[in-house]
Amino acid sequence: MNNNAFNFQTLHPDTIMDALFEQGIRVDSGLTPLNSYENRVYQFQDEDRQRFVVKFYRPERWSVDQILEEHQFAIELLEDDIPVAAPLAFKGQTLLSHQGFHYAIFPSVGGRQFEADNIDQMEAVGRYLGRLHQIGRKRPFTWRPTIGLDEYLVEPRKLFEYARLIPSGQKAAFLKATDALIVAVTDRWHTNFDMLRLHGDCHAGNILWREGPLFVDLDDSRNGPAIQDLWMLLNGDKAEQRMQLETIIEAYEDVNEFETSEIELIEPLRAMRLVYYLAWLMRRWDDPAFPKNFPWLTGEDFWQRQTATFIEQAKVLQEPPLQLTPMY
């Protein structure tokens, strides 16, 4: 792996400008970086005052086939009037390349932050997720991964074993908590669900509101259970989460059937995300954007709290899963 390219050390402003110019776009404003750590994403305005977003994909994370599947999914959704940010085509191609970097250009879409405590907005999101999953159910991804224990737990655990970022005084307790959490997840995890193409990272930060929801950032799109696109929208205590989930499912079922047995996967999926997120941060640590934006990762206090979080999540996994009211 070319570490300099992987960490975007060779992606300079002139490189970005040249890449856009190759597609006939002259930047008439500065490049405004957007909050994306995995990729490099910039908003800009061209000489006709049209606003665009350009995304440079982190080299060697996704293959060309995997990125093209993401693009095709977004285009399918848009063609079915599901509001997503889909890439633009240039000479029939959505995936472009310049000096070893793959990139895509999107229309700039504005909007307010989705309000996770707004019932009307929650209903609208549930309805559109039902439609999104109708398209996702037509066929699985061929090249993109499927949510599973190896990617989310086994591989991160191998990384933790030799990670230098974990303070030596915290490492034994952290690894013990990680192992206990993996056992608890493994006991609860199953694959008896309908496999469909998902948004994959459907949390409030990836939904904009403009008279209705607009889904952005399909970069983590993959195969998995429908509940993966619902559980990250829940917040608050168990009673609040139950009410939110019932609101989403009721709207979802206006257009699509939801298998309520998948609800028992919420806490395993939450645990898997906790572990995977830490491994993601570690793998990206040589990218200067990460120490700058996640400085707490090297602190002993953080690892103490993370160990406590893993212990608590293992306990939650021993409890009965979230229950809907009997009408469901």
N, C-alpha and C positions, 0 to 999 in steps of 0.2 A: 504494500500500500504506500502511495505517495503521501506521507504525513502532512506535508505543506499544503497540498491540494485538499486533502481530507479536512483540514482545519481552516480552509479558505485563506491561507496565507498568500496565495498567488492570485486571489480575486481582488483586483484593484478597481477604483472608479473608472479609469480609462478602459479597462477590460469590459466593464458593464456597458459603458457608452458605445464601444465598438460593436458589441454583440447586438445591441438594439439598432444601431445604424445599419447593420447587415440585413435587418428585417425592414428597412425603410423608415425607421422611427428616429426622429431627431429630438433629443431631450431638450426641452426649453425651460426646465426648472432644475433645481437640485434633485438628488436622489435622497428621499426621506426613508431611512430604515424603519421597518415595522418590527414589532416584537415577535421575532421568530429566531430561536436559537438553533434548531436543527438544521434549517436551511438559511440562506440569506435572501431576504425579501425587501424590496424597495418600491415605494410609490413615487410616481413622477408624472409630469405633464409634458405633452409633446408640443410642437410648434402650432398645432391647430387647437390648443387648449383642451385636448382630450386627456383624461387621466387614466393611467394604467398602473398595474402592479406587475413587477417582474420577480420571478422566484428562481434562484439558482439552487439546484439540488445539491446536497452534500455528496461529494463523489464517493462511490463504492458503498453507499448505504442501500440504494435500490438499483436493480438492473434496469436496462432500457425497457424490457418487456413488462416489468412490474410498474414502472411509471406510466407506460402507455395504457395499462389496464386501469390505473387510477383515472387517467384522462378520459378513457372511453366510458367509464362508469359515470363520471361527472356529466359528460355530454348526453348519455342516455337519460339521466335524471332531468337535465335541462330540457330535453326534447319532450319529456312528459310533464312539463310545466312545474317541476319541483324546483324551488328556488335555491340553486347552488352556484358557487363561483366556479365556472368552468373555463378552461384555457381557450385562448383564441388560436385559430389556425393560420399559418403563414405558408403559402404555396402548398396547402393541404396537410401541413405538418403542425402538430401541437407541441411536440418535443423538439427543441432546437439545441444546437451545441455550438460552443465557441471556446477555443483554447483548452479543450479537455473538460469543460464544464457543460452539463446539461441544464437547460433552463426552459421556462415557459412564461408566457405573457398573458395576463388576465385583465379584463376590464376592472377598473377601480370601482368598488361597490361601497357606498357609504351606508350608515345606519347607526342606530342607537344600540347600546348594550342590551341584550336580552335580560329581562327581569325574572329571575328564577322564582320569585315569590308572587308573581302576577298570574293568577289562575287563568285568565283569558289567553295570555301568551303561552302558558303551559299547555292548554288545550290545543292551540294552533300547532305548536311544535309536535305534540302527540299525533295529530292528524297527518301532518306532513311526514313524520317518521314512518307511519303506517304505509304511506304511499312510497316513500323511499325504499322500504323493505319489500314492497311488492316488486319493484324493479330488481332489487338485490336478490330476490328469491328465484328469479328466472334461471340463473346459472351461477355457479361459484366462480371466484377468481381461479385462473389456472396457475398463475405465476406468483401472486402475492400470498403471504403466509396465512395460516389458520391459527387463531388464538389457542394456545395450549401450554402445558406445564413446562416443556423443554425451554421454549423461548423466554417465558416469563419467570420461571423459578430455577430450573436446573442450571442453565447457562449463567445467570447472574450469581448463583451460589458459587460456581467455580471461580468467577471473577473476584468475589469477596474474599476468597481464601488467601489470595496473594495481593490484595489491594493495599497499596501504601498510603492511601488517603485515610484509611481507618486508623485512628490512634492506637498504638500498641496496647495501652492500658484498657481500651474499650473492646478490643477485637474479639476476645474469647466470649464475652457476654453477648456481643452482637451476633456472632456466628451461632451460638447456642439458641438464641431467640429466633434467628432465621431458620434454623433446622426444625425447630418446633412448629413454626408457622408453615413451613413446607409440608410437614406431616399432616397438619390440620387441614390444609387446602386439599392435599391429595385424597384425604378421606372423604371430602365433600364434592370434589370435582367429578363431573361425568361429561360424556359427549353425546348424550341422548337428546340432542336438539336438532332442529332443522338448521342446516348450514346455509347461510346467506351472505352476500356481500354487504358489508357494513360501512357506515361513516368511520367508525373505529375510535374516534376521539371526540365524541359528542358531549361536550360540556358547555356551560354557559358562555365561556370565552370564545367558542367557535360558532356562536349563533349571533347574528345581528338582527335588529328589528327595524323593518321599514313597511308599515302597514301589515306586516306578517313576517314570519321568520325567514332568514336567509342563512343557509349553511355554508360555512367556509372551511378551508383546510382539510382536504381529504387525504393528506399525506400519510396518515396512519390507517387508511382503509385496508381492511382485510376480511377474511371469512370468519364467521363465528355466530353465536346465538344472538337473537334480536335484543335480549336484555342488555347486552353490552352498550347499545346506543341509548338506553334509558336510564341506567342506574346512576350515571355521573350527573344527571340533572337533579338528583334528590339531595336535599340538605335539611339540617335541623335534627330534632330528636325522632324517635321511632314513629310517634303519632303523626308528626308533620310529614315524614317520609311516606308513611302509608297513604295519607291524604293526597300527596303529590303524585304518587305512583298510580293511585286509582284514577286521578284526573287524567293522567297521560294515557293509561290503558283504555279508559272509556272513549277518549277521542281517537286513539289508535284503532280501536275496533269499529269505528264508524266506516273504516275503509279496508281493514285487514284483520285477520284473526291473530290473536296473541296467545301463545302457550304459557299459561300462568305458572306451570311447573318450573319454568326457567327462573322464577323469582329466587329460588333457593341457590342460584349461582351468583347472586349479588355480592355476598361477602367473600366467596372465593375470588371473584373478579377484582374486588377491591384490594384484597391481599396481594394478588398477582401484580396489580398496578403499583402498589407500594414498593415491592421488591424490584420490579422492572425499571421503575423511575430512578431509583438509586444507581442501578447498573448503567443506565443511560447517561447519567451525570458523570460517572467515573470514566466511561469510554470516551467522553467528549472533553475531558479535563485539559488536554493539550491545546484545545481551541481557546484562544485568549478571551473569547466572549463568555466562557463558563466561569473561570475564576473571578472575572469582573462582576458577573451577575449572580453568582452563587457562592460568595465568599465564606458563608457559614458552613460549607461542606467540610472544611478542615478543622472545625472546632470540636473539642471534646464534648461540650454540652449538647451539640447536635446529635452525636452518636449515642449519647445516653438517652436522649429523647426518642431517637429512632428505635433503640432497643426496647424501650417501654412501649412504643407504638406497636411493634411487632408482637410483644407479649400480650398486649390488650386485644389485638386483632385475632390472635390465636384463641383467646377466651371467647370472643364474639362468635367465632366459628363453631364453638361447642353449643351455642344457644340455638333455639329453634329459629328458622329463617323468618323474615318479615312476612306477616300474614295479612292478607286483604280481608275486608269485611265479607260476611257469608254470601252476599249477592254475587261475588266473583267465584 
